Amino acid sequence: MPTATACVSKVVSISRGPVILTTLILASLFLLSSSQPEAPPPPAANVARLNRTNNIRRICVVESPPLAYCEGRENNNFTGYDVDLFRAILDFMEFNKSLWEFNCFQSRAAVIADLLDEDAGTCYAIVGGAIVDQLYIGQGVVYSYPTYKQGIRIMIESQPRTDMWSIFSSFDLEVWLALIFTSIFAGVLVWFFEEASAWRRPATEVDSDEEDDEPRDEPTKKHWKRRIRRRILSGVVGPSVKDTIWGTTGTVVGVAGCEPMSLASRIILFAYGFMILIMIALYTAAVAADIVTTSLNSNINSFQDLKNFKVGAIARVADDLKRLFDVDAIVYEWDSSDDQTKLLDDLRNNVVDAIVHDDSFIRYWDSQDCSLFAVGDATATGDLAFAFPPGTPSTVTNFVNLGMLQLQREEAIMDTLEKNEINLASKCPSADPDGAFQVTFQMVAGLWVILLAAMGCSVLLLLPPMFLVWLKQRRHHKQKSLEAKH
């Protein structure tokens, strides 16, 4: 019989299993929870900001196409080069997304003031078009590694040609002359082949003159002259030559057409119709390209050319223009999207002859608005970065920088975003400052080769039967001559 000590020992040993199991489960849960990444610990200088936002890291964004789009969008629908890059860093570094929130500011001045305000500010970082500025660095603003390098660039408005005859410039003069003479010549050919085909048939009663007592099967020279004259003027057997010329020339503008009877004429008209079809398509395309792309009537090709023109720029860019090129620019406000609209509208309405702005902004509008045209290369390059409030410790910026560097190395994230967000495919055809696209005769000469080939086929089709008719008439004439002698 077991002793009391043995029973106690047994109970303890039995109860030890659940205790160990419970301990293992709790330890596993602790390890799992500790493996979940958290946002970087809030720096001491930002504790007050986090308290104002209920421990949420508020990321402040200002509408800055193509770097940031936020106006009229839900917080989770903000996009743009900088915004998408920051989101990618959060995902890559496995930040706890519930601790981050994007907010759209209507004013650039307001978001900068918030970042610098240590007593009431709520912005944990500025994302979207934040330029590394020595003035703000002196006030304690901390920047991440550069997210994008850009300079300033010129944009002008493209001016459409207003010449009253410009609609005809889509075709070279040689092409127009070739079309006119070809349409007339094609009409003459159709008439000729129709008449040549008709001559194989016996002359009708209408072909003979009432005053002509000669038999119809023995046409005289006088009869042939009368017959040809009637056919040319009135088209007794087939259409008259004026009808066929009207038919071929009218085909060009779609007001007339021909209905030939002979196979030879139909071959000619088919080749001619194919040529006209291609020419109409080319003319339509050339005129459309001329209207859309327009030619540029501007003498602005570089920053040195700006001295004699009215130039619009924001204050920061205006300082660069004065310092680098001695160009006095009209200074525009740049605080909200309304200021952006005013700057572009003044360019379109010729209030200013050109605007100078950040390269990303110029490239974006160059691809989206066919009335605006980027000129030259960018200069005075500078860096864009994420901006953090004064006092932000290096642990925060290092964390962001590390994610940015790893993303760029492993996925070329900044190259991809630049291609998709900044270097957008243009909605406009390529504009040529020296003139519009023009169709030359050399480009369409092959159509006339096809038409000549069709003419050759028609002649080959007509020659054998016409030769047979000629032989038959000659034998008949000889036979009549022998009978007359006897």
WODACOR-V982623 format. One record per pair of residues at least 24 apart in sequence whose C-alpha atoms are under 10 Angstrom apart, sorted by the first residue. I is the first residue (numbers start at 1). J is the second residue. If there is no record, write none. Layout:
I;J
I;J
This chain:
36;94
36;95
36;96
37;93
37;94
37;95
37;96
38;93
38;94
38;95
38;96
38;97
38;98
38;99
39;90
39;93
39;94
39;95
39;96
39;97
39;98
39;99
39;100
39;396
39;399
40;95
40;96
40;395
40;396
40;397
40;399
40;400
41;395
41;396
42;124
42;392
42;393
42;395
42;396
43;391
43;392
43;393
43;394
43;395
43;396
44;391
44;392
44;393
45;118
45;389
45;390
45;391
45;392
45;393
46;118
46;121
46;122
46;123
46;124
46;389
46;390
46;391
46;392
46;393
48;118
48;119
48;120
48;121
48;122
49;117
49;118
49;119
49;120
49;121
49;122
49;123
49;124
49;389
50;121
50;122
50;123
50;124
51;122
52;120
52;121
52;122
53;101
53;121
53;122
53;123
53;124
54;99
55;99
55;100
56;97
56;98
56;99
56;100
56;101
56;102
56;122
56;123
56;124
57;97
57;98
57;99
57;100
57;101
57;102
57;122
57;123
57;124
57;125
58;99
58;100
58;101
58;102
58;103
58;122
58;123
58;124
58;125
58;126
59;83
59;86
59;100
59;101
59;102
59;103
59;104
59;122
59;123
59;124
59;125
59;126
59;127
59;128
59;386
59;387
59;388
60;101
60;102
60;103
60;104
60;105
60;111
60;112
60;114
60;115
60;122
60;123
60;124
60;125
60;126
60;127
60;128
60;387
61;102
61;103
61;104
61;105
61;106
61;107
61;108
61;111
61;123
61;125
61;126
61;127
61;128
61;129
61;130
62;103
62;104
62;105
62;106
62;107
62;108
62;109
62;110
62;111
62;126
62;127
62;128
62;129
62;130
62;335
62;336
62;337
63;104
63;105
63;106
63;107
63;108
63;128
63;129
63;335
63;336
63;337
63;340
64;108
64;127
64;128
64;129
64;130
64;336
64;337
64;340
64;360
64;361
65;128
65;129
65;337
65;340
65;360
65;361
65;362
65;364
65;365
65;421
65;422
66;128
66;129
66;360
66;361
66;362
66;363
66;364
66;365
66;418
66;421
66;422
66;423
66;424
67;127
67;128
67;129
67;130
67;148
67;360
67;361
67;364
67;384
67;417
67;418
67;421
67;422
68;104
68;127
68;128
68;129
68;421
69;104
69;128
70;102
70;103
70;104
70;105
70;106
70;128
71;103
71;104
71;105
71;106
71;337
72;104
73;104
74;102
74;103
74;104
75;101
75;102
75;103
75;104
76;101
76;102
76;103
77;102
78;102
78;103
78;104
79;128
79;421
80;127
80;128
80;417
80;418
80;420
80;421
80;422
81;127
81;128
81;129
81;147
81;148
81;414
81;416
81;417
81;418
81;419
81;420
81;421
81;422
82;126
82;127
82;128
82;129
82;130
82;147
82;148
82;384
82;385
82;386
82;414
82;417
82;418
82;421
83;126
83;127
83;128
83;129
83;386
84;127
84;128
84;413
84;414
84;417
84;421
85;127
85;128
85;147
85;404
85;407
85;413
85;414
85;417
86;127
86;128
86;147
86;386
86;400
86;403
86;404
88;403
88;404
88;407
88;413
89;399
89;400
89;401
89;402
89;403
89;404
89;405
89;406
89;407
89;413
90;399
90;400
90;403
90;404
91;403
92;403
92;404
92;406
92;407
93;399
93;400
93;402
93;403
93;404
93;406
93;407
94;403
100;124
102;126
102;127
105;336
106;335
106;336
106;337
106;338
107;334
107;335
107;336
107;337
107;338
108;334
108;335
108;336
108;337
109;334
109;335
109;336
110;335
110;336
111;335
112;136
112;141
112;387
112;389
114;389
115;141
115;387
115;388
115;389
115;390
116;140
116;141
116;388
116;389
116;390
117;389
117;390
118;389
118;390
118;391
121;389
122;389
123;387
123;388
123;389
124;387
124;388
124;389
124;392
125;386
125;387
125;388
125;389
125;392
126;385
126;386
126;387
126;388
126;389
127;384
127;385
127;386
127;387
127;388
128;384
128;385
128;386
128;387
129;358
129;360
129;383
129;384
129;385
129;386
129;387
130;383
130;384
130;385
130;386
130;387
131;382
131;383
131;384
131;385
131;386
131;387
132;382
132;383
132;384
132;385
132;386
132;387
133;382
133;383
133;384
136;387
136;389
136;390
137;387
137;390
138;390
139;389
139;390
140;388
140;389
140;390
140;391
140;392
141;387
141;388
141;389
141;390
141;391
141;392
142;385
142;386
142;387
142;388
142;389
142;390
142;391
142;392
142;393
142;394
142;397
143;384
143;385
143;386
143;387
143;388
143;389
143;390
143;392
143;397
143;401
144;384
144;385
144;386
144;387
144;388
144;394
144;396
144;397
144;398
144;399
144;400
144;401
144;404
145;383
145;384
145;385
145;386
145;387
145;397
145;398
145;400
145;401
145;402
145;404
145;405
146;382
146;383
146;384
146;385
146;386
146;401
146;404
147;383
147;384
147;385
147;386
147;401
147;404
147;414
148;360
148;382
148;383
148;384
148;385
148;414
148;415
148;418
149;359
149;360
149;381
149;382
149;383
149;384
149;385
150;358
150;359
150;360
150;361
150;378
150;379
150;380
150;381
150;382
150;383
150;384
151;317
151;357
151;358
151;359
151;360
151;377
151;378
151;379
151;380
151;381
151;382
151;383
152;317
152;320
152;321
152;356
152;357
152;358
152;359
152;360
152;361
152;362
152;377
152;378
152;379
152;380
152;381
152;382
153;302
153;303
153;317
153;355
153;356
153;357
153;358
153;359
153;360
153;361
153;362
153;363
153;374
153;375
153;376
153;377
153;378
153;379
153;380
153;381
154;300
154;301
154;302
154;303
154;306
154;311
154;312
154;313
154;354
154;355
154;356
154;357
154;358
154;359
154;362
154;363
154;373
154;374
154;375
154;376
154;377
154;378
154;379
155;300
155;301
155;311
155;312
155;344
155;347
155;353
155;354
155;355
155;356
155;357
155;359
155;361
155;362
155;363
155;365
155;366
155;372
155;373
155;374
155;375
155;376
156;296
156;298
156;300
156;301
156;311
156;344
156;347
156;348
156;350
156;352
156;353
156;354
156;355
156;356
156;362
156;366
156;371
156;372
156;373
156;374
156;375
157;296
157;297
157;298
157;344
157;347
157;348
157;349
157;350
157;352
157;353
157;354
157;355
157;366
157;369
157;370
157;371
157;372
157;373
157;374
158;293
158;294
158;295
158;296
158;297
158;298
158;348
158;370
158;371
158;372
158;373
158;374
158;431
158;433
159;293
159;294
159;295
159;296
159;297
159;298
159;348
159;371
159;372
159;373
160;290
160;291
160;292
160;293
160;294
160;295
160;296
160;297
160;371
161;290
161;291
161;294
161;295
161;296
161;297
161;435
161;436
166;287
166;290
166;291
167;283
167;286
167;287
167;290
167;291
168;283
168;287
168;438
169;283
169;286
169;287
169;290
169;436
169;437
169;438
169;439
170;282
170;283
170;284
170;285
170;286
170;287
170;288
170;289
170;290
170;436
170;437
170;438
170;439
170;440
171;279
171;282
171;283
171;286
171;287
171;437
171;438
171;439
171;440
171;441
172;438
172;439
172;440
172;441
172;442
173;439
173;440
173;441
174;439
174;440
174;441
174;442
175;279
175;439
175;440
175;441
175;442
175;443
175;444
175;445
176;440
176;441
177;441
178;441
178;445
178;448
179;249
179;252
179;275
179;276
179;279
179;448
180;249
180;252
181;249
182;248
182;249
182;272
182;448
182;451
183;244
183;245
183;246
183;247
183;248
183;249
183;250
183;251
183;252
183;272
183;276
184;241
184;242
184;244
184;245
184;246
184;247
184;248
184;249
185;244
185;245
185;248
185;249
186;244
186;245
186;247
186;248
186;249
186;265
186;268
186;269
186;271
186;272
186;451
186;455
187;240
187;241
187;242
187;243
187;244
187;245
187;246
187;247
187;248
187;249
187;258
187;265
187;268
187;269
187;272
188;240
188;241
188;242
188;243
188;244
188;245
188;246
188;248
189;241
189;244
189;245
189;264
189;265
189;268
189;269
189;455
189;458
190;239
190;240
190;241
190;243
190;244
190;245
190;247
190;248
190;258
190;259
190;260
190;261
190;262
190;264
190;265
190;266
190;267
190;268
190;269
190;455
190;458
191;231
191;232
191;235
191;238
191;239
191;240
191;241
191;242
191;243
191;244
191;245
191;260
191;265
192;232
192;238
192;239
192;240
192;241
192;244
192;264
192;265
193;260
193;261
193;262
193;263
193;264
193;265
193;266
193;268
193;455
193;458
193;459
193;462
194;237
194;238
194;239
194;240
194;241
194;244
194;260
194;261
194;262
194;263
194;264
194;265
194;266
195;228
195;231
195;232
195;235
195;236
195;237
195;238
195;239
195;240
195;241
195;262
195;265
196;262
196;264
196;462
196;463
196;465
196;466
197;238
197;261
197;262
197;263
197;264
197;265
197;462
197;463
197;465
197;466
198;237
198;238
198;261
198;262
199;237
199;466
199;469
199;470
200;465
200;466
200;467
200;468
200;469
200;470
201;237
201;469
203;227
203;237
204;236
204;237
206;230
206;236
206;237
207;231
207;236
207;237
217;473
217;476
217;477
218;473
218;476
218;477
218;480
219;473
219;477
248;272
248;273
248;276
251;276
251;277
252;276
252;277
252;279
252;280
253;280
262;458
262;462
263;458
263;461
263;462
264;454
264;455
264;456
264;457
264;458
264;459
264;460
264;461
264;462
265;454
265;455
265;458
265;459
265;462
266;454
266;458
267;451
267;453
267;454
267;455
267;456
267;457
267;458
268;450
268;451
268;452
268;453
268;454
268;455
268;456
268;457
268;458
269;451
269;454
269;455
270;451
270;454
271;447
271;448
271;449
271;450
271;451
271;452
271;453
271;454
271;455
272;447
272;448
272;450
272;451
272;452
272;454
272;455
273;451
274;447
274;450
274;451
275;444
275;446
275;447
275;448
275;449
275;450
275;451
276;447
278;444
278;447
279;439
279;444
279;447
282;438
282;439
282;444
283;438
283;439
285;437
285;439
286;436
286;437
286;438
286;439
287;436
287;437
287;438
288;437
289;428
289;429
289;430
289;431
289;436
289;437
289;438
290;429
290;431
290;432
290;435
290;436
290;437
290;438
291;436
292;370
292;371
292;428
292;429
292;430
292;431
292;436
293;370
293;371
293;428
293;429
293;430
293;431
293;432
293;433
293;435
293;436
293;437
294;370
294;371
294;429
294;430
294;431
294;432
294;433
294;435
294;436
294;437
295;431
295;432
295;433
295;434
295;435
295;436
295;437
296;373
296;431
296;432
296;433
296;434
296;435
296;436
297;433
297;434
297;435
298;353
298;354
298;433
300;353
300;354
300;375
300;376
301;374
301;375
301;376
301;377
302;375
302;376
302;377
302;378
303;327
303;356
303;375
303;376
303;377
303;378
303;379
306;353
306;354
306;355
306;356
308;353
309;352
309;353
309;354
310;347
310;350
310;351
310;352
310;353
310;354
310;355
311;347
311;351
311;352
311;353
311;354
311;355
311;356
312;343
312;344
312;346
312;347
312;351
312;352
312;353
312;354
312;355
312;356
312;357
313;343
313;352
313;354
313;355
313;356
313;357
313;358
314;339
314;340
314;343
314;355
314;356
314;357
314;358
316;357
317;355
317;356
317;357
317;358
317;380
318;356
318;357
320;379
320;380
321;356
321;380
324;379
324;380
329;354
329;355
329;356
330;355
344;372
347;371
347;372
348;372
358;382
359;422
360;418
360;421
360;422
360;423
361;422
362;422
363;422
363;423
363;424
363;426
364;421
364;422
364;423
364;424
364;425
364;426
365;422
365;424
365;426
366;424
366;425
366;426
366;427
366;428
367;422
367;423
367;424
367;425
367;426
367;427
367;428
367;429
368;424
368;425
368;426
368;427
368;428
369;426
369;427
369;428
370;426
370;427
370;428
370;429
370;430
370;431
371;428
373;431
373;433
